[in-house]
Amino acid sequence: MSSPLEQFEIKPIIPIEIGGVDISFTNSALFMVLAVVVATLVLGLCLRNRTLVPNAAQSVPEGLYEFVANLLRENIGIEGLKYFPFIFTMFLFVAFGNLLGLFPYAFTFTSHLTAVGSLSVIALLFNIGIGIKKKKLGWLRTFMPKGIPFALAPLIVPIEMISFLSKPFSLTVRLVANMTVGHIMLKIIAGFIVSLGLLGVVPLLFDSAIICFEIFISLLQAFIYTVLSCIYLSDALHEH
């Protein structure tokens, strides 16, 4: 039985090296592209025949739209809706990345620190940009909340900076850990199905139950990632 960690190995599909730097198109990059393409196709097909009274297919993208819009309203307020495209895109990217990774021989790029960490850093930079655009130099009050005596600045500012910079870390670790553990469990149990012969039906049923649970976890983690992104965006827009 192969190692359960083998499924997380990044492999080059199209080797590319420029100036000694490896920028190969990998299986991770492939499934990132697939996540974007599949999400676009699914939503496009669902909205192909739009009607005033939505049918079952049309209800899917409309339901997702309302779901993310409500998250923005609840965590940021009405002004948060102007940032809907960014948050909605992030939600779909994470959700479809999680779900595609459940297919046999697929690659789960959301189980890698580099992939998810890069997305989280982009979210952090987006929040910084929005905060500076709205508050100008007043955004620096993020690290020195109002009402704190200036004498405590040497203590408060480093603490606030560490707290601020830890946001992408908290976003990343939560998602990566859940995706990694779930897929390791699936791989280990799947390895017993063939080796046990007729008795393999037991791990097969157990594996099927875990897959159903992993579908739920995949959507839940996309939801949590999006909620936390909305909360962090709210922090950038509003005073402490």
C-alpha positions in Angstrom: 0.0 0.0 0.0 1.4 3.4 -1.0 2.0 6.1 1.6 -1.0 8.2 2.5 1.2 11.2 2.1 2.0 10.4 -1.5 -1.2 12.1 -2.7 0.1 15.5 -1.5 3.3 15.3 -3.6 3.5 18.2 -6.1 4.7 16.9 -9.5 5.6 18.9 -12.6 3.4 18.3 -15.7 5.1 20.8 -18.0 8.7 21.4 -16.8 9.7 25.1 -17.2 12.9 26.6 -15.9 13.9 30.2 -16.5 17.2 31.5 -15.2 17.6 28.6 -12.9 14.2 29.2 -11.4 11.7 26.3 -11.6 8.3 27.6 -12.6 6.9 24.3 -13.9 3.2 23.9 -14.5 2.4 21.3 -11.8 -0.5 19.1 -10.7 -1.3 21.8 -8.1 -1.5 24.5 -10.7 -3.6 22.3 -13.0 -6.3 21.8 -10.3 -6.3 25.5 -9.5 -7.1 26.1 -13.1 -9.7 23.3 -13.1 -11.3 24.8 -10.0 -11.7 28.2 -11.8 -12.9 26.5 -15.0 -15.4 24.1 -13.3 -16.8 26.9 -11.1 -17.3 29.1 -14.2 -18.9 26.3 -16.2 -21.2 25.2 -13.4 -22.5 28.7 -12.7 -22.7 29.5 -16.4 -24.7 26.4 -17.2 -27.1 27.0 -14.2 -27.7 30.5 -15.5 -28.0 29.6 -19.1 -31.8 29.7 -19.2 -32.7 32.4 -16.7 -36.3 33.0 -15.8 -38.1 35.4 -13.5 -39.2 32.5 -11.3 -35.9 30.6 -10.8 -35.8 26.9 -11.7 -33.8 24.3 -9.7 -30.6 25.0 -11.6 -30.9 28.8 -11.4 -31.5 28.6 -7.7 -27.9 27.2 -7.1 -26.0 30.4 -8.2 -28.7 32.7 -6.8 -28.5 30.8 -3.5 -24.7 31.1 -3.4 -25.0 34.8 -4.3 -27.4 35.5 -1.4 -25.4 33.3 0.9 -22.1 35.3 0.4 -24.0 38.6 0.3 -25.6 37.9 3.7 -22.2 37.1 5.1 -21.0 40.5 4.0 -24.0 42.3 5.4 -23.8 40.5 8.7 -20.1 40.9 9.2 -19.3 44.3 7.5 -22.6 46.0 6.8 -24.2 47.3 3.6 -20.9 48.9 2.5 -19.3 45.5 2.4 -21.3 44.6 -0.7 -18.9 46.6 -2.8 -16.3 44.0 -2.1 -18.7 41.1 -3.1 -16.7 40.1 -6.2 -13.5 39.4 -4.3 -15.1 37.5 -1.4 -17.4 35.5 -3.7 -14.5 34.5 -6.0 -12.5 33.5 -2.9 -15.4 31.4 -1.6 -15.9 29.6 -4.9 -12.1 29.0 -5.4 -11.8 27.4 -2.0 -15.0 25.4 -2.2 -14.4 23.9 -5.6 -10.7 23.3 -4.8 -11.9 21.3 -1.7 -14.6 19.4 -3.6 -12.4 18.5 -6.7 -9.8 17.0 -4.4 -12.3 14.3 -3.3 -12.4 12.7 -6.8 -10.1 9.7 -7.3 -6.6 10.6 -8.5 -7.3 14.3 -8.0 -5.0 16.7 -6.3 -6.2 18.8 -3.4 -4.3 22.1 -3.6 -6.1 23.4 -0.5 -4.1 20.9 1.5 -0.8 22.8 0.8 0.5 25.6 2.9 2.0 27.4 -0.1 -1.2 27.5 -2.1 -3.6 28.5 0.7 -1.0 30.7 2.3 -0.6 32.7 -0.9 -4.4 33.2 -1.1 -4.5 34.3 2.5 -1.6 36.8 1.9 -3.5 38.2 -1.1 -6.6 38.6 1.2 -4.4 40.4 3.8 -2.9 42.7 1.2 -6.5 43.4 -0.1 -7.6 44.3 3.4 -4.6 46.6 3.9 -5.3 48.3 0.6 -8.9 48.9 1.4 -8.1 50.1 5.0 -5.5 52.6 3.7 -7.9 53.8 0.9 -10.6 54.5 3.5 -8.7 55.8 6.5 -5.5 57.1 4.9 -2.8 57.4 7.6 -5.5 56.8 10.2 -5.2 53.1 9.2 -2.1 53.0 11.4 -4.4 53.3 14.4 -4.9 49.6 13.8 -1.7 49.0 15.8 -2.5 51.6 18.4 -6.3 51.5 19.3 -7.9 54.7 20.6 -7.9 55.1 24.4 -4.6 53.4 25.0 -2.1 55.6 26.8 0.9 56.6 24.5 3.3 55.3 27.2 2.0 51.7 26.4 2.8 52.0 22.7 6.1 50.0 22.9 4.1 47.1 24.3 0.8 47.4 22.4 2.1 48.1 18.9 4.2 44.9 18.6 1.3 42.8 20.1 -1.2 44.4 17.6 1.3 43.9 14.7 1.8 40.2 15.6 -2.0 39.8 15.9 -2.5 41.4 12.5 0.2 39.5 10.7 -1.1 36.2 12.2 -4.4 36.5 10.3 -3.2 34.8 7.1 -1.6 32.1 9.3 -4.9 31.3 11.1 -6.8 31.3 7.8 -4.2 28.9 6.2 -3.6 26.4 9.0 -7.3 25.8 9.7 -8.1 24.9 6.1 -4.9 23.0 5.3 -5.1 20.9 8.5 -8.7 19.8 7.8 -8.1 19.0 4.2 -4.9 17.0 5.0 -6.3 14.9 7.8 -9.5 14.0 6.0 -7.6 12.8 2.9 -5.1 10.8 4.9 -8.0 9.0 6.6 -9.6 8.3 3.3 -6.3 6.9 1.8 -5.6 4.7 4.8 -9.0 3.1 5.0 -9.2 2.7 1.2 -5.9 0.7 1.4 -7.8 -2.1 3.3 -10.6 -2.5 0.8 -8.8 -4.7 -1.7 -6.5 -6.4 0.8 -9.4 -7.7 2.9 -11.2 -9.3 0.0 -14.9 -10.0 0.8 -14.4 -8.3 4.2 -13.4 -5.2 2.3 -17.0 -4.2 2.2 -16.7 -3.0 5.8 -13.9 -0.4 5.1 -15.7 0.4 1.8 -18.9 1.4 3.6 -16.8 3.3 6.2 -14.9 5.1 3.5 -18.1 6.1 1.7 -19.4 7.6 5.0 -16.2 9.5 5.4 -16.5 10.8 1.8 -20.0 12.1 2.6 -18.6 13.7 5.7 -15.6 15.2 3.8 -18.1 16.8 1.3 -19.7 18.5 4.3 -16.3 19.5 5.7 -15.2 20.9 2.4 -18.1 23.2 2.2 -17.9 24.1 5.9 -14.2 25.0 5.6 -14.9 27.2 2.6 -17.6 28.9 4.7 -15.3 29.4 7.7 -12.6 30.7 5.4 -15.0 33.2 3.9 -16.5 34.3 7.2 -13.0 34.9 8.7 -12.1 36.9 5.6 -15.2 39.0 6.0 -14.4 39.6 9.7 -10.8 40.7 8.9 -12.1 43.0 6.1 -14.5 44.5 8.6 -11.5 45.2 11.0 -9.8 47.0 8.1 -12.9 49.2 7.5 -14.0 49.9 11.0 -12.4 51.4 14.1 -11.5 49.1 17.0 
